[in-house]
Amino acid sequence: MSTPRISVCIPTWNGERDLARLLPALARQRVAGGFEIVAIDSSSADGSRAALERAGARVATIQPHEFGHGRTRNDLARVARGQIVVFLSQDAEPRDDDTLAMLVDALTDPRTAGTFARLLPRPGDDPLTARTALDHPDASEVAWVGDPGSAHVRFNDVASAIRRSVLLETPLPDIAFGEDVAWARAVLARGFRVKFEPRAVVFHAHSYTPKQAFERYRVDAEFQRVMFGRVVRPHVFSVAKGLVHEIRSDIAYMARHGGWSHLPRAFELRAAQVRGQRVGSR
């Protein structure tokens, strides 16, 4: 078997439904040099492993407690055979047939260590999920990524391409959250570049419960405080201000796109979100 240019690396856990979208999208990709699929599955109880194997993937199994966002991706890179590793979350879905090619071709400059894709909500996502995703910088077409000392360094391994040689020298840190941004900061400090490639579009958005939103934004705010010294919600006034902003943004989005039946849920969801940010900021 010839060595592929690219290794698509996917960590999975009970992702059969997500893989039913991702794997056909990968089968449609047109990319020079070919690619392999490598997965590490955290002992899924559904048909994740079988789906991956039907798609021709090489699959290793670990116990759920062995998983780590950075650790498991590093393990995937070590067994990958391609010069470039493309990390995809199991719930990501390349929109176009040339998404991988766009992502990988952005690595033409040898000083570019990694690239990441533009993330958009799926058509049909509920308005709260869609609005949240569209307001994130990774949904924009702005290419700025920051510098090592910035509190706004950008990188996202939901859909990214990284030079395997660089990753083996500077692995993703084994931390609970933000391993991708911390890695980008480290390689920027080494003199490499990272690049946002907005032409590579991937569908990816989370529909959170209030409990999930609280925890997600708590962890993110804690990461921003510890890693960059940035306090997202420094005081109670900022919590109230944030809640008003989020609700107004939801209402404005629904005024344009519909979905008013979701408005009652918006109050509970956004309250949990800004409370999580406040707790993480402390």
GUKE-627985 format. One record per atom (N, C-alpha, C, O): x, y, z. Coordinates in steps of 0.2 Angstrom, whole numbers, padded with zeros to 4 digits, always signed. Atoms other than C-alpha are relative to their C-alpha. Layout:
N
XYZ...
This chain:
282
+0004-0006+0000+0000+0000+0000+0004+0006+0000+0009+0007+0004-0004-0006+0001+0007+0017-0005-0002+0004+0006-0007+0004+0009+0001-0005-0006+0009+0030+0009-0004+0006-0002-0002+0009-0006+0005-0006+0001-0005+0043+0010+0004+0006+0002+0008+0006+0006-0002-0007-0002-0001+0061+0010-0003+0003+0006+0000+0006+0010+0004-0002-0005-0014+0064+0023-0003-0005+0004-0005-0011+0002+0003+0005-0005-0020+0055+0039-0006+0004+0003-0005+0009+0007+0006-0003-0003-0038+0060+0044-0001-0004+0007-0002-0010+0007+0000+0003-0007-0038+0057+0063-0006+0002+0004-0008+0008+0005+0006-0001-0003-0054+0055+0072-0001-0004+0007+0000-0010+0007+0002+0003-0006-0057+0052+0091-0007-0001+0001-0011+0003-0001+0008+0001+0000-0074+0044+0094-0002-0003+0006+0002-0007+0010+0003+0003-0005-0085+0039+0107-0008+0000-0001-0011+0005-0001+0007+0000+0001-0103+0033+0104-0002+0005-0005-0007+0008-0004+0001-0005+0005-0103+0043+0088-0003-0003-0006-0002+0000-0012+0002+0003+0006-0112+0031+0076-0005+0005-0004-0004+0005-0010+0005-0004+0004-0126+0044+0072+0004+0006-0003+0003+0008-0009-0004-0006+0003-0112+0058+0069+0004-0003-0006+0005+0000-0011-0005+0003+0005-0101+0046+0059-0004-0001-0006-0002-0002-0012+0004+0001+0006-0116+0043+0047+0000+0006-0004-0002+0005-0010-0001-0006+0004-0114+0061+0041+0007+0001-0002+0009+0002-0007-0007-0001+0001-0095+0062+0043+0003-0005-0005+0007-0002-0010-0004+0005+0004-0089+0046+0034-0002+0001-0007+0002+0000-0011+0001-0001+0007-0099+0049+0018+0003+0006-0003+0005+0007-0008-0003-0007+0002-0093+0067+0018+0007-0001-0002+0010+0002-0007-0007+0002+0001-0075+0060+0019+0001-0004-0007+0005-0003-0011+0000+0005+0006-0079+0047+0005+0000+0005-0006+0002+0003-0012+0001-0004+0006-0083+0062-0007+0006+0005-0001+0006+0008-0006-0005-0005+0000-0067+0072-0003+0005-0002-0006+0007-0008-0007-0005+0000+0005-0055+0075-0018+0006+0004+0002+0006+0010+0003-0006-0003-0003-0038+0078-0012+0006-0004-0003+0007-0010-0003-0006+0003+0003-0021+0075-0020+0004-0004+0005+0005-0002+0010-0004+0004-0005-0010+0061-0013-0004-0005+0004-0001-0009+0007+0004+0005-0004-0024+0052-0005+0000+0001+0007+0004+0005+0010+0000-0001-0007-0028+0050+0013-0003-0007+0003-0006-0011+0000+0002+0005-0004-0031+0037+0026-0004+0002+0006-0004+0008+0007+0004-0002-0006-0043+0037+0041+0002-0004+0006+0003-0010+0005-0003+0003-0006-0036+0033+0058-0005+0002+0006-0006+0008+0006+0004-0002-0006-0047+0033+0074+0002-0004+0006+0005-0009+0006+0000+0003-0007-0046+0030+0092-0007+0000+0003-0009+0006+0004+0006+0000-0003-0062+0024+0100+0000-0002+0007+0003-0006+0009+0000+0000-0007-0066+0026+0118-0005-0006+0002-0010-0004+0006+0005+0005-0002-0075+0009+0120-0007+0001-0001-0011+0000+0003+0007-0002+0002-0091+0014+0111-0004-0006+0001-0003-0012+0000+0005+0006-0001-0107+0004+0115-0004+0000-0006-0008-0005-0006+0004+0000+0006-0114+0008+0098+0004-0003-0005+0008-0007-0004-0003+0003+0005-0109+0004+0081+0006+0004-0003+0007+0004-0009-0005-0005+0002-0095+0017+0080+0006-0004-0004+0008-0002-0009-0006+0003+0003-0081+0005+0077-0001-0004-0006+0002-0004-0011+0002+0004+0006-0090-0006+0064-0001+0005-0006+0001+0004-0011+0001-0005+0006-0095+0010+0054+0007+0003-0002+0008+0003-0008-0007-0002+0002-0076+0016+0054+0003-0006-0004+0006-0004-0009-0003+0005+0003-0070-0001+0049-0003-0001-0007+0000-0003-0012+0003+0001+0006-0083-0002+0035+0003+0006-0005+0003+0005-0011-0002-0006+0004-0076+0015+0029+0008-0001-0001+0011+0003-0005-0007+0002+0001-0058+0007+0029+0005+0003+0005+0011+0003+0003-0004-0004-0005-0052+0016+0044+0004-0006+0004+0002-0011+0005-0004+0004-0005-0038+0009+0056-0003+0002+0006-0003+0008+0008+0003-0002-0006-0046+0009+0073+0004-0004+0006+0005-0010+0006-0003+0002-0006-0038+0007+0090-0005+0001+0006-0009+0006+0005+0004-0001-0005-0048+0005+0106+0003+0002+0007+0008-0001+0008-0003-0001-0007-0045+0013+0123-0006+0000+0005-0012+0000+0003+0005-0001-0005-0055+0014+0139-0002+0007+0001+0002+0012+0000+0002-0007-0001-0065+0030+0142+0004+0004+0004+0005+0010+0003-0004-0004-0005-0055+0035+0157+0007+0002-0003+0011+0006-0001-0007-0002+0003-0039+0035+0145+0000+0005-0004+0005+0008-0007+0001-0005+0005-0046+0048+0134+0002+0007+0002+0001+0008+0008-0001-0007-0002-0039+0066+0134+0001+0003-0007+0003+0001-0012+0001-0004+0007-0042+0079+0120+0007+0001-0003+0008-0001-0009-0007+0000+0003-0023+0082+0118+0003-0007-0001+0006-0008-0006-0003+0007+0000-0017+0065+0123-0002-0005-0005+0002-0008-0009+0003+0005+0005-0028+0055+0112+0002+0002-0008+0003-0002-0012-0002-0002+0006-0024+0066+0097+0007-0001-0002+0009-0002-0007-0007+0002+0000-0006+0064+0100+0001-0007-0002+0005-0009-0006+0000+0007+0001-0008+0046+0100-0002-0002-0007+0001-0006-0011+0002+0001+0007-0017+0047+0083+0005+0002-0004+0007-0001-0009-0005-0003+0004-0003+0057+0076+0006-0005+0000+0009-0006-0006-0006+0005+0000+0010+0044+0081-0001-0006-0004+0004-0009-0007+0002+0006+0004+0001+0030+0072-0002+0002-0007-0002-0003-0011+0001-0003+0007-0003+0041+0057+0006-0002-0005+0011-0001-0003-0006+0001+0005+0007+0037+0041+0000+0006-0005+0005+0007-0008+0000-0006+0004+0003+0054+0032+0005+0005+0002+0007+0006+0008-0004-0006-0002+0014+0069+0032-0004+0005+0003-0001+0009+0007+0005-0004-0003-0001+0079+0037-0005-0003+0004-0008-0008+0001+0005+0003-0003-0013+0075+0050-0006+0005+0000-0005+0011+0002+0006-0004-0001-0031+0081+0049-0004-0002+0005-0007-0008+0005+0004+0002-0006-0040+0081+0065-0007+0002-0001-0009+0008-0003+0007-0001+0001-0059+0080+0064-0004-0003+0006-0003-0009+0008+0004+0003-0005-0071+0078+0078-0005-0004-0003-0007-0003-0009+0005+0004+0003-0084+0065+0076-0006+0003-0003-0010+0001-0007+0006-0003+0001-0098+0077+0075+0001+0006-0005-0003+0010-0006-0002-0005+0006-0089+0088+0061-0002-0003-0006-0003-0009-0007+0002+0002+0007-0095+0087+0043+0003+0005-0005+0000+0010-0006-0002-0004+0006-0085+0094+0028-0006+0002-0004-0009-0003-0007+0005-0002+0004-0097+0104+0018+0001-0001-0007-0004-0004-0011-0001+0001+0007-0089+0103+0001+0005-0006-0001+0008-0008+0003-0004+0005+0002-0080+0090-0009+0008+0001+0000+0012-0003+0000-0007-0002+0000-0064+0100-0008+0002+0003+0007+0007+0006+0007-0002-0003-0006-0064+0105+0010+0007-0002+0003+0011+0002+0005-0007+0002-0002-0049+0094+0015+0005+0003-0004+0011+0005-0002-0005-0003+0004-0040+0100+0000+0002+0007+0001+0008+0009+0002+0000-0007-0002-0043+0118+0005+0004+0001+0006+0009+0005+0007-0003-0001-0006-0037+0115+0022+0007-0002+0000+0012+0001+0003-0007+0003+0000-0021+0105+0018+0004+0005-0005+0010+0006-0003-0004-0005+0005-0016+0117+0003+0002+0006+0004+0006+0009+0001-0002-0006-0004-0016+0131+0016+0007-0001+0003+0010+0004+0006-0006+0001-0004+0000+0123+0023+0006+0000-0005+0012-0002-0004-0005-0001+0005+0010+0127+0007+0007+0003+0003+0012+0000+0001-0006-0003-0003+0022+0138+0017+0003-0004+0005-0001-0006+0010-0003+0005-0004+0034+0127+0026+0000+0003+0008+0001-0001+0012+0000-0003-0006+0033+0139+0041-0007+0000+0003-0008+0002+0009+0007+0001-0003+0014+0136+0043+0000-0007+0003+0000-0012+0000+0001+0006-0003+0012+0123+0056-0006-0003+0000-0007-0009+0000+0006+0003+0000-0006+0121+0056-0005+0005-0003-0004+0011-0003+0005-0004+0003-0022+0127+0048-0007-0003+0003-0007-0008+0005+0006+0003-0003-0040+0126+0054-0006+0003-0004-0005+0009-0007+0005-0001+0005-0057+0127+0045-0005+0005+0003-0005+0007+0009+0006-0004-0002-0072+0139+0046-0006-0005+0002-0007-0009-0002+0006+0005-0003-0086+0131+0057-0006+0004-0001-0007+0009+0002+0007-0002+0001-0104+0134+0052-0005-0004+0003-0004-0010+0003+0005+0004-0003-0120+0128+0060-0003-0004-0007-0003-0002-0012+0004+0003+0006-0130+0115+0049-0006+0003-0002-0009+0006+0003+0007-0002+0002-0145+0120+0039-0005-0004+0005-0005-0010+0005+0004+0004-0004-0159+0116+0051+0001+0000+0007-0003-0002+0011-0002-0001-0007-0150+0119+0067-0005+0005+0003-0007+0010+0000+0005-0005-0003-0162+0128+0080+0004+0006+0001+0010+0007+0000-0002-0007+0000-0160+0147+0081+0005+0001+0005+0010+0005+0004-0004-0002-0006-0151+0147+0098+0007-0003-0002+0012+0000-0001-0006+0004+0002-0138+0134+0092+0003+0004-0006+0009+0005-0006-0003-0004+0006-0136+0143+0075+0003+0007+0001+0009+0008-0001-0003-0007-0002-0134+0160+0082+0006+0000+0004+0011+0004+0003-0006+0000-0004-0121+0155+0095+0006-0002-0005+0011+0001-0004-0005+0002+0005-0111+0146+0081+0002+0006-0005+0008+0007-0006-0002-0005+0005-0112+0161+0069+0003+0006+0003+0007+0010+0000-0003-0005-0003-0107+0173+0082+0008-0001+0002+0011+0003+0004-0006+0002-0002-0091+0164+0086+0005+0002-0006+0004+0002-0012-0005-0002+0005-0075+0170+0077+0002-0005-0006+0003-0004-0011-0002+0005+0004-0072+0153+0069-0006-0001-0006-0005-0004-0011+0005+0000+0006-0088+0156+0058+0001+0006-0005-0002+0006-0010-0002-0006+0004-0081+0172+0051+0004-0001-0006+0006-0007-0007-0004+0001+0005-0071+0175+0036+0007+0004+0001+0010+0005-0004-0006-0004-0002-0057+0185+0045+0005-0005+0002+0005-0010+0006-0006+0004+0000-0040+0177+0044+0004+0001+0006+0009-0003+0007-0005-0002-0006-0032+0185+0060+0000-0006+0005-0005-0008+0007+0000+0005-0005-0026+0172+0073+0004+0002+0006+0004-0002+0011-0003-0002-0006-0016+0182+0085+0008-0002+0000+0011-0004-0005-0007+0002-0001+0002+0180+0092+0001-0003+0007-0004-0003+0011-0001+0004-0007+0010+0171+0107-0002+0003+0006-0005+0000+0011+0002-0004-0006+0007+0185+0119-0007+0002+0001-0009+0005+0005+0007-0002+0000-0011+0188+0114-0005-0004+0004-0004-0010+0005+0005+0003-0004-0026+0184+0124-0006-0003-0005-0011-0005-0003+0005+0002+0006-0035+0180+0107+0003-0004-0005+0001-0004-0011-0003+0005+0005-0024+0167+0099-0006-0005-0002-0010-0007+0002+0006+0005+0003-0036+0156+0088+0003-0006-0003+0008-0006-0007-0001+0006+0004-0035+0138+0083-0005-0005+0003-0007-0004+0008+0006+0004-0002-0048+0125+0083+0001-0007-0003+0001-0008-0009-0002+0007+0003-0044+0106+0081-0007-0004-0001-0006-0010-0002+0007+0003+0002-0063+0102+0078+0001-0002-0007-0001-0007-0010-0001+0001+0007-0057+0103+0060+0007+0004-0002+0007+0010-0003-0007-0003+0001-0038+0106+0057+0004-0004-0003+0004-0010-0004-0005+0004+0004-0023+0101+0047+0007+0002+0003+0008+0008+0004-0006-0001-0003-0006+0100+0056+0006-0004-0003+0005-0010-0005-0006+0004+0002+0011+0095+0050+0002-0005+0005+0003-0003+0011-0002+0005-0005+0015+0079+0058+0006+0000+0003+0007-0001+0009-0007+0000-0003+0033+0082+0060+0000+0006+0006+0004+0005+0011+0001-0005-0005+0029+0098+0070-0004-0002+0006-0002-0001+0012+0004+0002-0005+0016+0090+0080+0004-0005+0005+0003-0006+0011-0004+0005-0004+0028+0076+0085+0005+0003+0004+0007+0001+0010-0005-0004-0004+0041+0089+0091-0004+0004+0005-0001+0005+0011+0003-0004-0004+0028+0100+0099-0007-0003+0001-0012-0001-0003+0007+0003-0001+0013+0089+0105-0005+0004+0003-0004+0009+0006+0006-0003-0003-0004+0095+0110+0001-0001+0007+0002-0007+0009-0001+0001-0008-0003+0098+0129-0006-0004+0002-0012-0004+0000+0004+0005-0003-0012+0085+0140-0004+0004+0005-0003+0003+0011+0004-0004-0005-0025+0097+0148-0007-0001-0002-0009-0003-0007+0008+0002+0001-0044+0096+0150-0003+0004-0005-0008+0002-0007+0003-0005+0004-0048+0111+0139+0005+0004-0004+0010+0006+0000-0004-0005+0003-0040+0122+0126+0006-0002-0003+0011+0002-0004-0006+0003+0002-0027+0110+0120+0002+0003-0007+0008+0004-0008-0002-0002+0007-0028+0117+0102+0003+0007+0001+0008+0009-0003-0002-0006+0000-0026+0135+0107+0007+0001+0004+0011+0004+0002-0006+0000-0004-0012+0131+0120+0006-0002-0005+0011+0000-0005-0005+0003+0005-0003+0121+0106+0002+0006-0005+0008+0007-0007-0001-0006+0005-0005+0136+0093+0005+0005+0004+0009+0008+0000-0004-0005-0003+0003+0148+0106+0007-0003+0001+0012+0001+0000-0007+0003+0000+0018+0136+0108+0003+0000-0006+0009+0001-0007-0003+0000+0006+0021+0134+0090+0001+0007-0003+0006+0008-0006-0001-0007+0002+0019+0153+0087+0007+0002+0004+0011+0006+0001-0006-0002-0003+0033+0155+0100+0006-0003-0003+0011+0000-0002-0006+0003+0004+0044+0143+0090+0001+0004-0006+0006+0002-0010-0002-0004+0007+0043+0155+0075-0005-0003-0005-0004-0001-0011+0005+0002+0005+0029+0145+0066-0006+0004-0001-0006+0009+0003+0006-0004+0001+0013+0152+0059-0006-0005+0001-0005-0011+0000+0006+0004+0001-0005+0145+0061-0004+0004-0004-0004+0011-0004+0004-0004+0005-0018+0150+0048-0007-0002+0000-0009-0008+0001+0007+0001+0001-0037+0151+0047-0001+0000-0007+0000+0004-0011+0001+0000+0007-0043+0145+0031-0008+0000-0001-0011-0006-0001+0007+0000+0001-0061+0151+0028-0003-0003-0006-0009-0005-0006+0003+0004+0006-0063+0142+0011-0001-0007+0002-0005-0010-0001+0002+0006-0003-0063+0126+0021-0005+0000+0005-0004+0002+0010+0006-0001-0004-0080+0125+0028-0002-0007+0002-0003-0012-0001+0002+0006-0003-0086+0112+0040-0006+0002+0005-0006+0007+0008+0006-0001-0005-0103+0110+0049+0002-0003+0006+0004-0008+0007-0001+0003-0006-0101+0109+0067-0003+0005+0005-0001+0011+0005+0003-0005-0005-0112+0117+0081-0003-0005+0006-0005-0010+0004+0003+0004-0006-0118+0111+0099-0006+0003+0002-0007+0009+0003+0006-0002-0003-0135+0111+0105+0000-0002+0007-0001-0007+0009-0001+0002-0007-0133+0113+0124-0006+0000+0004-0011+0004+0002+0005-0001-0005-0144+0110+0138+0003+0006+0005+0008+0007+0004-0003-0005-0005-0143+0124+0152+0006-0003+0004+0011+0001+0005-0006+0003-0004-0132+0112+0162+0006+0000-0004+0012+0001-0001-0005+0000+0004-0121+0109+0148+0003+0006-0002+0010+0007-0002-0002-0007+0002-0120+0127+0143+0004+0003+0006+0010+0006+0005-0003-0003-0006-0115+0132+0161+0007-0003+0001+0012+0001+0001-0006+0003-0001-0101+0119+0162+0005+0002-0006+0011+0003-0005-0005-0002+0006-0094+0123+0144+0003+0007+0001+0008+0008-0001-0003-0007+0000-0093+0142+0147+0004+0001+0007+0008+0005+0007-0005+0000-0006-0086+0139+0165+0007-0002-0002+0012+0002+0000-0007+0003+0002-0072+0129+0158+0004+0005-0005+0010+0006-0004-0003-0005+0005-0069+0141+0144+0003+0006+0003+0008+0009+0002-0002-0006-0003-0068+0156+0155+0006-0001+0005+0010+0003+0006-0005+0002-0004-0057+0147+0167+0007-0001-0004+0012+0002-0002-0006+0000+0004-0045+0143+0153+0002+0007-0002+0009+0008-0002-0002-0007+0002-0045+0161+0147+0004+0004+0006+0009+0007+0005-0003-0003-0006-0041+0167+0165+0007-0003+0001+0012+0001+0002-0006+0003-0002-0027+0154+0168+0005+0001-0006+0011+0002-0004-0005+0000+0006-0019+0154+0150+0002+0007-0002+0008+0008-0003-0002-0007+0003-0020+0172+0145-0001+0006+0005+0000+0012+0004+0001-0006-0005-0025+0182+0161-0006+0004-0002-0007+0010+0001+0006-0004+0002-0041+0187+0153-0006-0002+0004-0008-0008+0004+0005+0001-0004-0056+0189+0164-0007+0001-0004-0008+0007-0006+0005-0001+0005-0072+0186+0154-0006+0004+0003-0009+0008+0001+0005-0003-0003-0085+0191+0167+0003+0002+0007+0002-0001+0012-0003-0002-0007-0076+0201+0181-0004+0002+0005-0002+0002+0011+0004-0002-0006-0091+0207+0191-0007-0002-0002-0009-0003-0008+0007+0001+0001-0110+0205+0193-0003+0004-0005-0007+0002-0009+0002-0005+0005-0113+0220+0182+0001-0003-0007-0003-0003-0012-0002+0003+0006-0104+0211+0168-0005-0006-0002-0006-0008-0008+0004+0005+0001-0115+0196+0170-0007+0002-0002-0010-0001-0007+0006-0003+0002-0131+0206+0169+0000+0003-0008-0004+0002-0012-0001-0003+0006-0124+0215+0154+0000-0005-0006-0002-0005-0011-0001+0005+0005-0119+0199+0145-0007-0004-0001-0008-0005-0007+0007+0003+0001-0137+0191+0148-0004+0004-0005-0007+0002-0009+0004-0004+0005-0145+0206+0140+0003+0000-0007-0001+0000-0012-0003+0000+0007-0133+0206+0125-0002-0007-0003-0004-0007-0009+0001+0006+0003-0136+0187+0123-0007-0001-0002-0009-0003-0008+0007+0001+0001-0155+0188+0124-0002+0005-0006-0006+0003-0011+0001-0004+0006-0155+0203+0112+0002-0003-0007-0001-0002-0012-0003+0003+0006-0144+0194+0100-0005-0006-0003-0006-0006-0009+0005+0005+0002-0156+0179+0100-0006+0003-0003-0009+0000-0008+0006-0003+0003-0171+0190+0097+0001+0003-0007-0003+0002-0011-0001-0003+0006-0163+0199+0083+0001-0006-0005-0001-0005-0011-0001+0006+0005-0158+0182+0075-0007-0003-0002-0008-0004-0008+0007+0003+0001-0176+0175+0077-0004+0005-0004-0008+0003-0008+0004-0005+0004-0183+0192+0069+0002-0001-0007-0002+0000-0011-0002+0001+0007-0173+0188+0054-0002-0007-0003-0003-0008-0009+0000+0007+0002-0174+0169+0053-0006-0004+0003-0007-0010+0001+0005+0004-0003-0189+0164+0063+0002-0005+0006+0008-0004+0008-0002+0004-0005-0190+0151+0077-0002+0003+0007+0002+0001+0012+0002-0003-0006-0199+0161+0090-0002-0005+0006-0002-0003+0012+0001+0005-0005-0204+0145+0099+0006-0001+0005+0005-0004+0010-0006+0001-0004-0186+0144+0106+0001+0006+0005+0006+0005+0009-0002-0006-0004-0187+0161+0114+0000-0002+0008+0004+0000+0012+0000+0002-0008-0192+0154+0132+0006-0004+0002+0008-0002+0007-0006+0004-0002-0178+0142+0132+0006+0005+0000+0011+0003+0003-0006-0005+0001-0166+0157+0127+0002+0003+0007+0008+0003+0009-0001-0004-0006-0168+0165+0144+0004-0005+0005+0008-0003+0008-0004+0005-0005-0163+0149+0154+0007-0002-0003+0011-0002+0001-0007+0002+0003-0149+0144+0142+0005+0006+0001+0011+0004+0003-0005-0005-0001-0141+0161+0142+0002+0002+0007+0007+0004+0008-0001-0001-0007-0143+0163+0160+0005-0005+0003+0010-0003+0006-0005+0005-0002-0133+0147+0163+0006+0002-0004+0012+0001+0000-0007-0002+0003-0120+0153+0150+0004+0005+0003+0010+0004+0005-0004-0005-0003-0116+0169+0158+0002-0001+0007+0007+0001+0010-0001+0002-0007-0117+0161+0176+0007-0004-0001+0011-0003+0003-0006+0004+0001-0104+0149+0169+0006+0004-0001+0012+0003+0002-0005-0004+0001-0093+0162+0163+0002+0004+0006+0008+0005+0007-0001-0004-0007-0094+0172+0180+0004-0005+0004+0009-0003+0007-0003+0005-0005-0089+0156+0190+0007-0002-0003+0012-0002+0001-0006+0001+0003-0075+0152+0178+0005+0006+0000+0011+0005+0001-0004-0006-0001-0069+0170+0179+0003+0001+0007+0008+0005+0008-0002+0000-0007-0067+0168+0198+0005-0005+0002+0008-0005+0007
